Amino acid sequence: MAWNHYRNRHVEIPMGLAEAGNECIFVNPVKYKNWENGSMRLHNISSHPSNSVKVIDHFTKMPLSPLLIIYENYENVRMVKRYKPDAVVSWDPYMSLFICIYCKWKHIPFIFDAMDDWGEMGKNYFIRFYFKCFVNPVLKRLSYAVTSTSHRQAEVYGKYNKRVYLIPNGKPMDFIKKAGEYASLNSISYKSNVVNFIATLRDWYDFDLLFEVFREFPELQLNLYGKGELYDYLKEKSSGYPNIAIKGHADSEILPKLTDESLFGILPLKFTKLNESTCPIKLFDYWSAKKAVIASPTYEMKKMAQNGGIILARTKEDYIHAIKSLLSDVVLRESIGNKGYENMITKYNYNIIIKQFTDSLALGN
């Protein structure tokens, strides 16, 4: 639980439930031997400045291994036995097997929050096999309820569980307000030639397509912020493109400013099973800053585009046409960006998401 880092669903929902009057206990992943060098999910952990959520840390001298998965599953059951909660919410698919079965046996509502297609997420063969063959069949059938960030995952789980609720990703209201303030100070019509893309540099995105598109717009400067497995590849490739720069890591504190500096947003998602089931948080960064967004027409993105704020583009020619349209028509760019911001205010913010979460699951007051 990275309280002092990038605020996301893991942070916002426990905080929101606590602020609604619930006593919340957050159990951190087990810190295993040499975890500092082996697991990004455990980095930047600290106590939250508020006392509204009790954070539990636990440790082991075991190294990262299949045995650790069994141990952490057991530890989670032990925590439920100790604290006797009225309900359990889990975001971690790999550590939910024992606890889901235990909660079903003890008639404790267990809610699995499906944020991704976890069967496609892991690259380790054992992890994917373990989830697909052991964990997922149990979660689908024995969870008291399943909340899904994506339409596709809601449809999949809905075949097995009568309590499936579509509750999308979003952004905190303070982020939306801060990004909106930058956008108000700097009108969308101001003369910018910069497009900022901020994300983990991994193979979720079609960077080769992005490079070929921006080759056609030498007047635009594309900045790629982030680290990841493709960093070195992109750094080397960018040397052949004078208008593309790899900027490295960007602190979350300056994300609203970087997003505001971008003339428009761009999301070149690859057409993979994982992306078809992903509710893209990067979209909400751009929308919070009132930016028009050009994005690949994945299954989820097509669903979200029905509310406006997105221009869908599949091919290089589609992207070029969309960029030319936004460059030549300030009114169009402004209207699409404002529609995205309206979506954030009315649907994709954690004030609304937490209310949906509590209402759907009959938790809270």
N, C-alpha and C positions, 0 to 999 in steps of 0.2 A: 504494500500500500504506500504509494509515493505521495504523501500529503503535501510535501513542499515542492512538488514537481508539476508536470503537466496535468491540469485538472481534467478529469474525464468521468466516465460513468461510474467507475469504482469508487470515486470520491464523492460525487454529487449526490448519488442516491442514498448512501448511508447518512450523509449530512442532512439531506432533505427529510428523510424519515425521522431523524432525531429532532430536527426543528419542528416537526409536526407533533411532537409529544411522545414519540416512541423511545424506549431505552435501546440503544444500538451498541452492539459489540462487533468489532471488525477483527477477524482472525487473519493475520498476515500469513503468507506462505512460509513454510519452514525454511529457516536459513541453514543450509547444509554446508559441509566442509568445502572451503574455498569458493563459496557462493559469490564473493566479490568479483571473481574473474569469470564466472560461468553463467550468470543469469541477470539479464537486464531488468527483469520484472522486479528484482529485489534491490535495485540501486535507488539511491536518494530517499531512503526511508527516514522519516522523522515523526515525532509526535505532533498531532495537529494542535494549533494554539487554543482551540476550543475544547471544552470538557464534555461536549454533547455526544461524543462517540468514544467509547473505550476501545483502545487498540491493543490487541494481544500479539506479542511476538513469541516465537518458540524456535528452538535451536536443536541441531543434531550434529554429531561428529561424523555421520555417514557421508560419503561422497554422492554426487549425482549419479543415480542408477535406477533401474526398475524397482529395486528394493525400496528406494526412497519414496516412490509413488505409493507403494503399499503402506509405508510408515506414515506418510502425510495423510492418506485416507483414514488411517486408524486414529491419528491425532485429531482430525476434524470431528470424528464421532465422539472422541473423548471430550472435546470442547462442548458439544451439544449435551452430553450427559452431565457435564459440570454446571453449565449455565442455564439449562432447561428453558430454552427460548420458546416463545409462542409461534415463531415462524423462522425459517432459515432461507436465506437468499444466497445463491452461489453463481459466480461468474466463471469459475475455473472448471472446465469440463473434465480435466484429467484427475482432479482431486475430489470429484463429486460422487463417485460410485458407491462407496460404503455409506456415506452420509445420506444419500438419497434412499437407499434400502432401509437404513435405520429409521429415518423419519417416517417412511411409509409404515413400518412395523409399529412405531410408537404413536402414529396418528398426529405427527407434527407437520404442518404445511411446509413443504419444500418447494421453493421456486427456483427454477433454473433460468437464468437470463442469458439467452443465446445471442451473443454479439457477432459471431462469425460462423461460417461453415467450418467447424473444427476438424471435420474429416479431411478437408483440403488444406488446412492451415499448417500443420506440422510437416516438416521435411523428413523427419526421422521415421523410417518404416515401422519400427516397433510402436511408436507413439500413435501413428495413424491407425495401425491395426488394433491397438488397444482401445482407441476411442470408438472406431467403427463397429467392432465385434463385441465389445464388453460394455463400454460406458453408454454409448448413445442408445442402444435398445432399452436400457434401464431408465435413462432420463426421459425418453419419449413416453414411456408407459407408466412409470411410477411417480414422476413429479406431480405434486399437487397442481402446479400450474407452470406454464412456460411463457416467458415474455421474450419477444424477438425484436431485434432492431431492424430486420429486413422483411419485406413482403414474402420473398422466396422461402426463408426459413420458417416463417409463420405458416405458410402453406404446407411445408414438409411436416412440421410437428403437429399441425392441425389434423393430420390423418390418424394420429395415434392418441391424441390428448384433447379432451373437450374444453380444457381451459387454456387456450393460447391467445395471447394478447400482443398486438403489434404496438410496440412502444419504441419509437426511433431514437437514434443518437441525437445529440444537440450540443449546445454551448451554454455556459453559465451566463446569466443576465448581465453580470458586471463586464464580461468580455464583450458581449454584444453592444453594450452601451459605450464602452471605451472605443471599440472599432467604429461604431456609428458616429461618435464625436469626431474622430479623425476624418471620417468621410464628409461630415458636415463642414468642417473647417476647410477641407480641400475638395471643392466640388468635383464630381466625376468628369466634368468637362475641362478640368485643368490639363495643361499640356504635359503629359507624361509619355515616355517611350519605354517604360520599364514594365516587365511582367515577372512577378515573383512566384516561384513554386516552392513551397515549403513542405517537406515530407521526409520520411525515411526512404532512402534511395535503394529501393528493392525492385524486384521484377514484377510487382503489381502494376507498374506503369510502363507504357510504351515510350521509353525515352528516345529510341531510334526514330520513331515517328515524329516526336516533338522536335528533334534536331532537324529533320528534313523539312518540317513546316516552317521553322524559324529561319532556315536558310533563305526562304522566299521573302523574308521581311528584315532586310539588313538595317532598317531604321529602328527596329525594336530590339531592346536589350532583354534577354531572358536570363534570369538569375535562378539557379537551383540551390536551395538551402537544405542542408540535412546531411546525415551520415548514413552508412549502410553498406551492404555487400557490393553495390554497384559504384561506390564512390570512386575508386581508382580507375575503373573502366570509363566512367563519365568524365573524370578529370582529364584523362588522356585524350578522349574523343573531342572534348571541348576545345582543345588546342587548334583544331582545324576550323573552328567557327568563331570569328571575331566578335560576334554579338551574343555569345553564350558563355556564361561564367559559372563555375562551381564554387559556391561560397562556404560550404561546410556547415557546421552546427550553428543554429540560431536559438538563443534563449527564448523561452516561452513568453517572457515579459515584453519582448519587442515584436511579438507576432502581430498584434493589431496594427502597429505602425507599418511593418513590412507589407501586410495585406492591403493596407490603404494605399501604399505607394504603387501597387500593381494596377495597371490600366484596366485589366480584366482578369478573371480567373480562368484556369485551364486545368482539366482533369483527364489526361489521356490514359484511361484505364484499359488494361488488356482484357480480352474477352475470355476469361477463365471461369471455372466453376466457383472459385472463391469470390471473385469480383461480382459475379452474378448475384451473390447473396450478401453483399456488403453494403451497409448504410454509410456512405463516405463522409467522415468527419471533416475532411478538407473542404468539402463543398460549403460547410457551415462557416468556415473561416472567411471565405470570400463573401458569402451572403451577409455576414455580420457587418462587413465594410461596404455594403451596397454595391458589390461588384457583379456585373454580368458574368456568367460562367459558360464556357464551352466545354462539353464533356462527352465522353463515349456513351453510346446508347446501350449500356448494360441493362439487364432486367430491372434492377433496382433504380437505376438512374431514369429509366423511362417512366417508372411509376412516379418518381418525385418530380419529373419535368411536367407532369400534368398540372401542377400548381404554379407553373411559370418560373422564371428566373434562370432558365437553362436553355442554351442552344445545343442540340445534339449533333454530334459529328462523328462519323465512323472512319472515313478515309482521309488521306492527306488532302485531297481536293475539297472535302467537306470542311476541314479545319481552315484551310486557306480562305474559302468563301466566307466562313463565319467571321474570321478575323477582319477581312476586308469590310464586311458589313458593319462591324463595331467601330472600325476606324473611320469610316465615312459618315456614320450617322450617330451623332452624339445623343440625340433624343432617344434613339433606340437603345443605346448602351445604358443610358440613365434609367429608362423605364424598366428594362430587364433587371438591373441592379436593385432598383427600389422594390420590385416584386420579390426578389430574393430576401431582402431585408424584412419585408412584410411577413414572409414565411417564417423567419426566425422569431419575430415578435409573437406570432399567433400560434406556432406549432413546435418549432425546433429549439426551444429553450428549456432549461431544467426546472424552472418554476412549473411549467405545464407538464413536463415529462414526469416529475415526481408526483404530481397530483394524479396523473393517469396511472402511475404505478400503484399508489395507495388505493385509489378508487377501484381499479380492476381486481386487486387481490384482497379487498376488504380488510386492509391493514390500516393502522393509524387510529384516528378518532372514531 
